Each structure stands twice: as structure tokens, then as C-alpha cells.
Amino acid sequence: MKKLLLALIVIATVACSQTGVTIVEFEDDKSNAIRGHYEHYLNYDIEGLKKLWADDDKITIFLGSVKQSPLSELIGLIGAQHTAFKNIQLLNIQGKDEPIYVETKAYESGQTWTNTWFRWSAVGKTSGNLIEIPVHISFRWENDEIVEESHLFDPSLMVAELELFASSLQ
């Protein structure tokens, strides 16, 4: 019995001192901050969103391409979405009545990323069509600020509705 206990202690010590381990958390401060960030988005609260974003000259944003976009472009897109759509929601990717998926990973390199997956859902104010788009957004952190965002989704349905809305104003 003593040998078994000693073996378990040795295994636990080795496991805890391993390098190259990525730590994944789901209910940590950063994951919860992103959940709050999304609440600010849903309420079209740009000032609330700015609380987590680094300054314009520090943040890098990729809106579905390898080309960097300025923060002002993201803010403009958020404004356009709230102008052209109603009932904007972020839904569980699997369609269940569960919250969206949010995880934060601390890598051995020192980088920390919060990753999210959800379905962006909204009704076009002009067409009345329900649009649902699977979305993945990752946020890189430094000093408790978002310094990089990567948005991955197919914007075609959203763009078509935005164009329809714009043409209805002419």
C-alpha cells in the first residue's frame, strides 16, 4: 500500500511539473470578461466594448481575412449590424438552449487567447429574413486588454442584407 501511495505521489509531482502544457479554463476572469463583452455588443454599447479593447495603435483585428482591419472598421460593422438587423442573438453553435462556447487558453509561449464559437442570429429589417451564421472569434490578451481579434465566418448573408438595407434608403 505504501508503494502504491508513493507511486501516486511521484506521478502527481511529475505531472504537475511538466512543461509544454496548455491550460484551458471555462469560468475564469477572461472567459467571463468576454461573455460581458458580448453583452455590450448585443446592447450596442460601444463604450462598454472599449473597456476591454487596447488602444487603436495596439490592437490588431482580422475580419475574416489575413488583412488587418482598424478597430474603427469593426466598430462601424457593429453599428451597421445594429442598424440593419433586429433581434440580434448569439446562440449555442449546436442549436441547444445553452450558452455560447467560451474557453481561455494560456499557452507555454506566454500568450493567452479566449476562443468563442456561436451562431450569430438576426432578422434583416428590410427583408424580414432570419439569418444565422456560424462564427468563431478569438481574442488575444496582454495586460488584461484585448490586443488582437480574429473573426472567422462567412459574411455573405450578412453583406447581402446590409446591401439590401442600404439600397432601401435611396
N, C-alpha and C positions, 0 to 999 in steps of 0.2 A: 504494500500500500504506500509506503514511504517513497519507493522508487517511482511509482505512478505519479504521486504528487510532485516529486522533484522534476520528473519529465514534463509535466504540465507547466510548471513554473518556468523551466528553460524554454519551452516552446512559446509561452506568452511573452517572455523577455525578448526573444529573437524577433517575434512578430511585431512587437511594439517599436523595435529599434531599426526596422527595415527602412532603407532609402528607396526612392523611386515610387513612393506610394501617393496616389491621388486621393484626397479626402473629399467625399461627396456629402453634402448636407441638404436638407429639405426645409427645415424650420429655423434656420439661422437668421441672423440680422440682415444679411444681404438679400437672401431669398424673400424675406418679409418686406424689405425695403422695395424690392421690385414689384411685389404684389400691391403695395401702396402707390408705386409709380404708375401702375396700370389703372388704379382707381382715379388718379389725377387725369390720365388720358381719357378715360371714359367720361369724366366730368368736364372735359375740355378746360382743365386747369393748368395752363402753361406755366404759371408761376410755381405751382406745386411740382411740376415736372422739372423745372430748372433747379430745384433743391438738390437733386442727385447728379445732374449733368455738370461735368467740368466746364470751365470757360471755353468759349468758341475756339480759341487758339490751341486748346489742349485736347479737344475731343475729336475722334476720328469716327466717321459714320459711313457705313456701306449699305446703301439702299438697294439690295438685290443685284449688285454688280461689283466688280473689282475696283471701280472708280469711286474715289472718296466723294462724299457729299457734305456740304456745310450743314451745321446744326440748323441754320435758318431754313434750309430746304426741308428738313424733317418737320420743323415747326409749321411751315407752310402746308405740307402734306396733311398734318393733323388738322389744321384749320379747314382745308378743303374737304376732308372726310366728314368733319362735323357740320359743314355747310350743305354737302350734297347727300348725306345719309342720315337716317334716323334709326333709333333702336340699335345703336352700335353695342355689340357684346363681344366678350372674349370667352369662348366656350371650350370645354374639355375636348381635346382632339378626337377622342373616341365617341363623342356624342352623348356621353353619360352626364347625369346631373351631379358632376363632381367639379371641383375647382380645376383651373388650368394647371399644367405640369410646370413646376419651377424647381430647379436644383442649382446649387452653387458648388463649384469645384475649385479647390485650392491645389494647384499643381506644384510639383517639386521645383519647377523653374522659378517659383515665386509669384507667378500670375494667378489671379483669381477671376473666374468667369461665372456669371449666373446665366443659365440657359433656360429658355422657356419654349414651350410648344402649346399651341392652341389653334382653334378655328376662329378667325375674325368673321363676325356675322353682322350684317346690317341690311337695311331696306333702303333702296335708292328712292330719294324723294321725288325724282322725275318719273322713273319707270314704275315704281312700286314693286320692283323685283327684289326678292331676298337673295343676297349674295353671301356665300360662305367660302372662305379661303383658308387652307391650312397654312400656318405661319410658324416659323422658328426665328426667334430673336435671341442673340447672345449679347451680354453686357460684360465688358472687362473693367475691373476695378483697380484704382490706385488711390490710396489715402481716403477711402470711403466715398470716392466720387466715381461716376461712370466716365471713363476716358475713351471707350471705344464701344460701338454698337455695330452689330452685323445683322441685317434684316434679310431673311431668306423666304421669299414667297413669290408666286406668280401674280403680278399685278394686273393682268389683262382685263378681268371682270371689273375691277375697281376703276381702272383707267377708262373703260368704256362708259361706265356710269358717270364718272366725273366729266367726260366729254359731252355726254348727253345733257347733263345738268348745265354745263357752260353754254351749249347751243340753245337751251331753252330760255336763257337770259337775253338773247339777242333779238 
